[in-house]
Amino acid sequence: MARGERRRRGAPADGARTAERAARGGPARRNGRGGGARGAAVVAALAVGVLCLALGLSGSWLLAWHRARRAVTLHSAPPALPPDSSSPAVAPDLFWGTYRPHVYFGMKTRSPQPLLTGLMWAQQGATPGTPKLRHTCEQGDGVGPYGWEFHDGLSFGRQHIQDGALRLTTEFVKRPGGQHGGDWSWRVTVEPQASDTSALPLVSLFFYVVTDGKEVLVPEPVAKGQLKFISGHTSELGDFRFTILAPTSPGDTAPNYNVFWTSNPGLPLLTEMVKSRLNSWFQHRPPGASPERYLGLPGSLKWEDRGPSGQGQGQGQFLIQQVTVKVPFSMELVFESGSARVGGRQALEQLAGSLLTQALESHAEAFRERFENTFQLKEKGLSPEEQALGWAALSGLLGGIGYFYGQGLVLPDMGVEGSEQKVDPALFPPVPLFTAVPSRSFFPRGFLWDEGFHQLLVQRWDPRLTREALGHWLGLLNADGWIGREQVLGDEARARVPPEFLVQRAAHANPPTLLLPVAHMLESGDPANIDFLRRAFPRLHAWFSWLHQSQAGPVPLSYRWRGRDPALPTLLNPKTLPSGLDDYPRASHPSATERHLDLWCWVALGARVLVRLAKQLGEAEAVAELGPLAASLEAAESLDELHWAPELGVFADFGNHTKAVQLKPRPPQGLVRVVGRPHPHLQYVDALGYVSLFPLLLRLLDPNSSRLGPLLDVLADSRHLWSPFGLRSLAASSPFYGQRNSEHDPPYWRGAVWLNVNYLALGALHHYGHLKGPHQARAAKLHSELRANVVGNVRRQYQATGFLWEQYSDRDGRGMGCRPFHGWTSLVLLVMAEDY
């Protein structure tokens, strides 16, 4: 995957993907099809040109100003989603959700100024000093495994969290009603991991509410440190009330309560603020047992940092209730919407106790039934363990959907590679984003090429969620048709990204994987999908046109990723982060002469999908513009002439290259690159791996193609790509296999097994296995064997560790990289369902 900061690789901030420009193809469309914004920009440029002439300013200054402005100007095409699509008036059932994927448990509204809720916890006395406060998902905090057992993406979820001696279960369910998103309730159950109950831990739960502006919170105490409920009002939610019910415990009937109320310090600082206030010792006295000390928040309800207005100077409020009790126990938090209790519904029973239990079990049963109807794993003969893996894969992906709002930093495309250094980044306009995330612990934000794979699964479950996500991503389009590949929106997202990786470069592209779910939507025939695609078409067209033009290669119909790393003496092979494949070996010496095979295939796929969509929608002008391009790329000779390497017997990149490069120690610099003979020259790049398979992966080859057999040969050869755990990313026979890219940069796409590409490979094998041709039987056999390898390994690793992983070792199958990784690794569910 191309993560800008992944493993702190020292890559450019963009982390990989976006694109520069090269003029090719038909004229820009008008009327919002990619040309409308350009037409308006031309008028603006002419006006500014007149001003520049009057002021004696140069043409180069005008061009630079014009490019910089367009980079941070939103596209003029009509939005793909209706106005206020995230509001409670338009989508009340989606207004509240677990849209904070980076915290272990929390909810928020889909709003630029949301009301947020969350959970923290700490085991008292487990270690000397301040107890470990759990709040945000972290790679190295020792918590785990954790993840959603069930999550329907809408109104219900159940999650299990293992934290040392503790096992927490967090559950929520929503109840519709009123005009503001309805009611919802939480249940948090804390149990000991071990069967020995002689020394039960003392645990503090912290329930909190945060406002982000002038919203009103009014806590109502029932006793010292204990809140009866919290009343509130916001313009979007109207009147509401939170109730924190007393814990239910078989042995501890005397919980302790502490409370803290202050102004909102900023969402990234919540954890540290609570830690800093856990500085007073209190006594917990359970009936019939010895008292225990615990660290608690200030014991009385006292507003701190009160501004002149009495409401924290307008920056919002932070109200947190601490409840300390011996395990095992459970607690419930109930949110009630005032508008759900108008018109004769005043006596609506609180969603708590047995009513909550009934609702949770009813939703769990409905999830299991819907899951089987959708994916049919039981009917296909998959084991109960594999079905549970499928539940977790889907639920983890849906439970990782977040809602973000903010401004990104963009470095404009100045038209000449390398010129970005001469300008400063600028703020993109404030935008919302509703998206799944790759990893709650390591990448809890939106990544463009990941999202296309995410939505392949989400749309099978709930096409409406996919329309929402795609509509939001297309809303990020700038005036040129560019979408930043990594979206760091809002304080919480920004706090988890190193500053050097915040900036997105408007010359860098990313694989257009959003077109994969678009193609599936087109095939579905669902009228709601077609209506959405009709609204989205101008933006899809503008985005594809930008990709095709900006990434043009050195010869007609060739393409080149902009944004490769420079050839530094410390790098074995400069990375190509925009491709998404990071350190996959390319031409050893980056140059403008390169032709990138995977990008050619992405553009060919995009042209095919856009032409099919344009024909279905009756967009004759777009068909006339894109049809010739698609036909040229469909022609077998085009791919052969540009990328077939006879001396290698496979498709390949082309560029200034030599295999005679290696890292050697050279004190005191450390490892440095040494280039031997033969010297680099223009040739096909001998780097057999995922890139070599792209014409197969994207199903661009005719089933009778003479090139299909050789690709199946290398795919099935254990000396090259085949492993017992899935297809490896780089051939074991490659000199780059398993090699570091620098002293501090371990291999990433140089052998490990990745689920997204294995999913594409399985889909292609399934496709060719059902088409008549000389390779039909072999493709079908390879599909069956590869599917067994991939599913078997992911299942074994999940059973052993409780996690889905970012990648898997091709040598022993173990999970590697970050975890949990419920992004594209969740595609294992579609593999089990044989749904490609």
C-alpha positions, 0 to 999 in steps of 0.5 A: 500500500502506499502509506506516506509515513509507513514505517517512517520511510522518509518518503515524500509527504504524499506517501504515494499517489496522485498525478501530474499532467500530459496533454492527450485524448479528446478536448475537455468536456463542458457543462461540468464534465471536466471542462466546466471548471476549466472554462471558468478558470480560463476566464479568470486567468484572462482577467488576471492576465490583464491585471498582470499586464497592467502591473507589469507582472510576468507570464510565469508569475501568472501561470504559477498563480493560476496553477496554485489557485486551481490546486486548492479550488473545488471542482465546479461539477454538481455534487454526487450526493444531495445537499446536506446528505449527512444531516439528520434531516436527510439521513437520520439513521446514519447521523450517529455512528462509531465514526471515530475508528481510532478510539477503542469505543466511541461515537459521533455525529456526521457533522463539521461540529460533532457531538462526541462520546467515548470510553476510556478505562484503566485497571487500578493497581495492576502496575505501580504508579499511574494506571495505564489509561486505554483510549486510542487504538495503538500498535504497541500498547499491549491491548489485543486482540480486539475487534468487532464480532458484529457490526452492521454499519448502521445501527448495531455492533458488538466488539471484544477487547482483550487487555491483559487480565481483562476482557471487555465487550462493548456493544451499541444499538440505535433506535430510530425516532424523531428528527435528529437521529433517534436514541442509542444505548451502550453496554460495556461488560468487563470480565476477568480473562482467567477463571481464577476469581480469587483476586479480581481486578479493580477497574475504572471506566471513564465515559465522556462527552465532548462538544466542539463549539457553543453547544450546551451541556448541563450535568445533573448530579445525584450524589458527590461525584455521580451524575444522574444524567447530562442534559444538552442542546445543539442546533443539529440534535435539539434537546437530548439527555445522557443517562449513565446507569449504575453498574450491575455486578454480582459481588460489588454493590458499592461503586465509586464515582468521580467526575471532571468538567472543563473546557475542551482542550482539543480532541488529540489532548483528551487522553493526556488531560485525563491522565494529568487529572488522575492525581488523587487517591480515593478508597474503594470499599466493597461490601465484606472486603478490604478497602483498596486505593485507586487514583481518581479524578477530582471528586466533585462536579466543579467547572474548571477553566471557566471563561467569562461567558461561563461556557469555556470561552466557546471552545466546547466542553469536556465532561467525563464520569469515572466509575470504579468497581470490581470485575465482573460488571457491566454498565450502560449509557443511554442517549435519548433524543428529545424529538423522539419524545414528541407527538405522544411518545413521551412515555417511550421506554428507555433502551436499557436493561432487559429491553437493551438485551433483547434489542442486542440479541435481536440485532445479532440474530438479524446480522447472522441471518443477513450475512448468510443470505448475502455471502452464503458461506454456510451453504458453500460448506465453509466451517463455523470458524471460517464463518466467524472469520467472515463476520469479523472481516466484514464487521471490522471494515464496517466498524472502521468507517469514520467521518472526518472534516477539515482542511488538508495541505496541498503542494500545487503542481507547477508543471515541471517535476521538482518545482514543488520545492519552490512553492509553499503548500496551501490549505485545501477548502474545508471538506467532509469525508465518510470513508472506511480506514485501512487500520484503526491503530496505524492508518485511521484515516482515508486512503484513496486506493485502499478505499476502492478495495474497501468498497468492493466488500461494503457494497455487497453488504450495503450499497447505500454506504458505498454510494455515500463513501464514493460521493464523499471521495468525489467531493474532494476533486479539485478544479483540475480533477485531482484527488489527494491520495491520503486525507488528513482531515481534522485535529484527531487525524492530523495528530497521528501523522508526522508533520512531514507527511501531511502535505499532498502533492497535486502532481501525484496520482494513485491507482483509480480503484474507486472504479472497481466498485463503480464497475460493480455498481454498473453491473448490478442494474440497481436503479439507486446505483444508476441514479447515483452514477448519473450524478457522479459521472461528471466527477468520475469523468474529470478524475479519469481525464486528469489521470490519463492526461497528467500521467502521460508517458514519453510515447503515445499511449504510454504512462508514467507515475509522477513522484518517484523518489530521486536516486539518492546514494542510500536507496537501492531502488528509488520508491514509486509511492504514487503507484501504491506499491511503494518499494516494488523495483522499477527502473534503477535510474528514474527518468522521464523515459519510463513506461509503467505497466501497472499504470497503463493497465489502470488507465485501460481499465478506467477507459473501459469502465467510463465508456461503458458507463457513458453508454449506459447513461446516454452521454454521447459526447463522453463516448465520442471523447473516450471511445477512441482512447479505450479502443486503442488501449484495448488493442492487444498490439498497444500493450505488446508494443509498449510492455511485452519483453521478449527477453523476459517472456513477460510484460514489464516496465521500461526505463533506464535500468541495470540489475547491477545495483546493491547496497554495500557498507561504506563507513561512516555513511552506512549502507550505500548504493553501488552501481556496477556493470552493465551500466544502466541503459534503456531496457525492460525492467527485470522485476518479476512480480505483481506488476508483471501480472497486471494485464491478467489481474485487471482482466485486460487479456483476451482468453485466447491471448498468447500472453496468458499462458506465460503469465499463468506459468510464472504465477504458478511457479514456486520459484517465482510467485507461488507460495503456500500462503498466496502469491508473493509480491516479488519473485523469489528468483528476483535479486531484489527479493527480500532486500532492504531499500536502505539501511533503515527501510526494510522490504515491503512489496518485495516478497510479502503476500498482500490480500488486495492483489491476491483478490484481484488474481483470484478474480482473474483466474475465476474469470478466465476459468469460466471463459472458453479458451486454451487456458480455461481448465488451468485457470480454474484449477489455479483458482481453486488451489490459490483460494485454498492457500489464501483462505487457509493461511488467513484463517490460521493466523486469525485463530492464532493471533485474533487479528487480520494483518496488513501482509503475510510472510510468503515463507511461513505465512505469519501476519506482518505489518500493522494490525488490526488491518481490516482494510483490504485484508477483509477481502478474504470474505469475498474470496471465501464467498467466491464473489469477484 
